[in-house]
Amino acid sequence: MHLPDTMQAMVLEQPGKPLVLKTVPLPLPKDRQVLVRIIACGVCRTDLHIVDGELSKPKLPLIIGHEIVGVVVKKGAAVSNLREGDVTGIPWLGYTCGKCRYCKSEKENLCENALFTGYTIDGGYAEYTVAYEKYCFPIPGQYANASGSPLLCAGLIGYRSYTMIGEHVTNLGIYGFGAAAHILIQLAIFQGKKIFAFTREGDANAQTFARKLGATWAGNSSEAPPEKLDAAIIFAPAGNLVPKALLDLDKGGVVVCGGIHMSDIPSFPYSILWEERMIRSVANLTRKDGEQFLKIAPQIPIKTETQTFPLHQANEALLALRNGKIQGAAVLVMSPRG
């Protein structure tokens, strides 16, 4: 296959500034890496946190994006499983050392030397990218397109959050009904949960969307649900939702904070934490999460709702996400080339 010497990419040169469309050299895969022609890359709220400088110390200049579906077009000398022509998915977790205390205790998501796609290594707001073979996922055939992109982060972080709610949960509250929630609700309902969806104040469209997907109840985040919750997952980056979710919980329930960044959590009375309620956070993902979730997704089957943008409109996609104008997930779709 003939490969170009250069590619188009939307580049973050400085936090707080718009991405810049640039022509950059085509990256070359190292021994254990593959070069991937990108089909689509999801636009994640984490990308906003990076662009806004809320996640510090990104690689600069940086190509953001970590919900990548693409085709392997070249492989390094030590690549053994992937072949040219394979469709693969590239997630947030881009590399772990395998040697630190976390890696050795099956907590690679907390690796001391981890690298992250679209944050400390270049990601998917581009025509091509490179990735380590062992951190790429096989993509089921029905997701080898834009619809598969949101599964690579919104789906995976939603799934990891879901695994933390505990057993014997019937009533599950989801706070922030965006990309992750619209995927997770399908899994939760498939497994017999009742979903209570909390949205921004007055966001009737998101509430209607949640009910369409099977939510038992949908309302504003300030409202109390009609029944006590056994567990709650917060995807919105709003710290004030933590005490609110605790108020909505039944005894022994857990609040899972599913985002990588959240505004400060205000003080709250111990009484709403008492009776063995819990608060916990989710950090990154493991490859095991990805393997499990991508095996389950086609069985349901999970259907993503996407709003697509061409690569050069990445700033417009980010703005739409920031303003709550995306139903489901925003995805950048690359023009065929190479």
N, C-alpha and C positions, 0 to 999 in steps of 0.2 A: 504493500500500500504506500502510495506517495504521501508524505507528510510535509506540511508547510514549515518554513523556518520561523515564522512568527504566528501570533494569534491575537485576537481581540480579548481584552479583559477590562472589567470595571475595577479600578484600583483605589483603595483607601490610602491617601498620602498623609493625611493628618486627621485625627479624631475631631469631630465637630464640623467637618467640611464634607461636601458632597463627594461621592465617588466620581472618578475621572475615567472616561473611556480612553484606553491607550492600546497601542500596538506594542506587544512585548515579545521577547524571544520564546519560542516553544520550549517548555521544560523537558529535560531528558531524564528518563528513569534510571535510578541507581540499581545495583544488583538485585535487591529484594523489592523493587518497586515496579509498578506498571504505569504506562502512559494511557490515559483514558480520554477519549473524545466525549465531551459532555453532551448528553441529550437534554437534560433539564436539571435545574438546581432550585430547591425550595428556598423561600425567603423566610427566615426565622426571626423571632423576637430577639434571640441572642445576637443576631447580626446588628440589630438596632443598638443593643447595649455596647457593642464594640465600636460602632460608628460614633455613638454619643460619648465615648470615653468612660462609660460606667464600668467596663471591664478594662483594667489597666494593663499596660505592657504588651500590647499586641506587636507582632512583627510588623515593621513598617519599611517600605511600602508593603501593603497587604492586599491580596485578593481574598475577600471574605466568601462565606458560603460553605455549608457543611451538610446539605441534604442533596447529595449528588447521585444521579443515575446516568450511567454512560457506558461506552463500549471500549473494551481494551483494544488498543491499536499497536502497542509495542510493549515488550516486557524485558525486564532486566535479566541478567545471566543466571541469577539464583532463584528466579520465580519458577515454582514447580507445579502449581495447581491451576492458575488462570492461564487461559490461552487467548490469542488474538481473536477477536470476534465475540468473546464472552461479554454479556451484559452484567455489570456489577454495580453495587451501591457503596458509596463512600460516606461514612458518618462523621460525627464530631470527634470521636476518639481516633486519632490518627497514628499513634505509636505509644507503646509502653516498653519499659526496660526489661521486664521479666525478672529482675534481680532484687528490687527493693523489698522492704518488709510487707508492703501492701500487695505487690504482685505475687509474692510467695504465699500470701494468705487468701488468695482468690478475691482480692479487692483491687483489681487492676484499674478500676475507675478512679482510684485515689493515688495512682502511681506518682512517685516523687519526681519522675523524669518524663512524664507524659508530654506528648505533642498533640495539638488539637487542630483539626482541619478548619481552615478559614479564620484562624486566630494566631497560632504560633507557626503554622505552615500554610502555604497558599491553598485556597479552596476553589469553589465552584462557580464564582461569577466570572466565567471565562469559557473559551471554546474548548480548552484542554486543561487537564491537571495531572499530577502524578500522585500516587498513593502507595503505601506499603501493602503488599499482597495480603498479608495476614490480617489486615484491618479493613478488608473489602468483603462485602457480603454478596452471595449469589442472590439475584433478584428473580422472583417468580415471574413467569411470562406475562401475566396480565398487568404487571406493574413496571414493565420495561419501557416506561414513557413518563410524561409529566405527572401522572397520577401516583407514581411510586415515590416521587421525591419527598413528600411530607412524612412518609413512613420512616425515613432515615433519621429524623430527630424528633419531630412532633410525636410520631408514633412510638419511637423507642423510649423517649423520656416519659411519655404518658404510660407506657407499659411498665417501666421500672417503678414509677410512682404507684401504679396500681398494685404491683407485687408487694408493696409496703403497707397496704391498708389493713392487713391481717385477715384471719379467717372469720367466718360467720357474719360477714357484712351483707346486709340487704339494702339498706338505705345509704346511698353514696352521694355526697354533695360535690359538685365540680364548680369552682369559682374561676370565672374567666372562660368564656366559651369561644375559643379561637381554634387554631389548627390542631393542637394536641387534644382538646376536648372533643372535637367533632370526630376524631378517630377513636378515642378511648371509649366514648359512649357506646359505640357499636360492639366493642369487645365486652363491655360490662353488661349490656343488655343481653347479649348472646349467652352470658354466663348467669343470667337470672337476677341481676341487680336492678333496683329501682333508682333512677337518676333524678337528682334535684339540681337544676342548672341555675347558676347565679351569673348575671351579666352586669355590664355597666348600667348606671342609672338611666332608665328610659330607652334602652336598646331593644326596641320591640322586634327588630329584624332578627337579632341573635336569639331572642327568646322563642320566636316562631320557628327558627331553624332548629333549635334544641328540641322543641316539641315534635317537629317533623321527623327527627331522628329517633324519637321514642322516649324523650324525657317525661317522667311522671308529672313534674312541675317545673316551671321556669319563671324566674322573677328577677327583680333588682337585687344587687348584693346587700343592700341595706335591709331587705325584708327577711323575716323569719320563715323558714320552710314550714309546711303544714304538719310535718312529722319530724321527730328528732332523728338526727343522722347517726349512723354507726361509724362513718368515716368521712373525711373531707380531703379533697385534693385541690390545692390552690395553684393555678397556672398564671393568673394575673400577677404582675410584679408589684403589688400593692401591699405593704406590710400591715396596713390597718385591717386587712381581711383575716389576719391570724386570730386576734381576739374575737372577731365576729364569728369565725368558723368554730371556735371553742364554745361560744354561746349556743351554737346550733347543734353541737354534739351531744349525744347521749353518754352515759357513764362508760368509761373504758374505751372511748373512741380515740382515733388518731387523726391529727391534721398533718398532711404531707405537703410540704412546700416543693413544688415541682420545677421552679425556675432557677436559673443560674444567678440571677440578680433580683433583688427585691428592695424596695424602699424600707426605711427603718420601721421596725415593729414598735408600736406605742406600748407603754406600760399598761398592765391590766391586772385586775384583782386575782389573787391566788384561787379564789373560790371557783372561777370558771375553768381552772386547770385541774383542780382537785377531783377526786373520784376516779383517779387513774386515767385521766385523759393524757394524751401525749402529743408532742410536736416533733417532727423530724424533717430533715431536708434530703433532697436527692442531688447527687453530684455525678454528672457525666453519665456514662453507661459502661457496661461490659460487653465483650463480644458474645458472651452467653445470652445476654438480653436480646441482642440482635438476632441470633440464631433462633431463639425461642419465638420471638414475636413474628419474624418473617415466615416461620412455619405455620403459625396460627392464622395470620392475616388472610391467606387465600381460603381457609376453611370456613370463614364466617359468611361470605367474604367481606372484608373491609372495603368500602368505597370512599375515596377521598373526593372532596369538592374543591376544585382549584380555580383560581383566576390567574391566567397566564399573561406574561409580559415578555417582550423581546429583551435580549441582554442589555441593549443601550438604554432601556427604561428602568434599570435597577433602582435609581433614585426615586422614581415615581412609585415603584412597588413598595419601597421602604416607607415612603410618606403615607401611602394608603394603609399600610399595616399600622403605622404609628397612630393614625386618626381613626382606627377601628372601622375602616371601610372594606375590609376583606371578609367575605363569608367563606369559611373553610380555610384554605391556605393559598398564599401567593407563590407562584412558581415562575422562574425565568426559563424560557425555552430557547435553545440555541438553534441558529440556522444551520442546516446540514453543510458540512465542509470537510474535506480531507478523507 
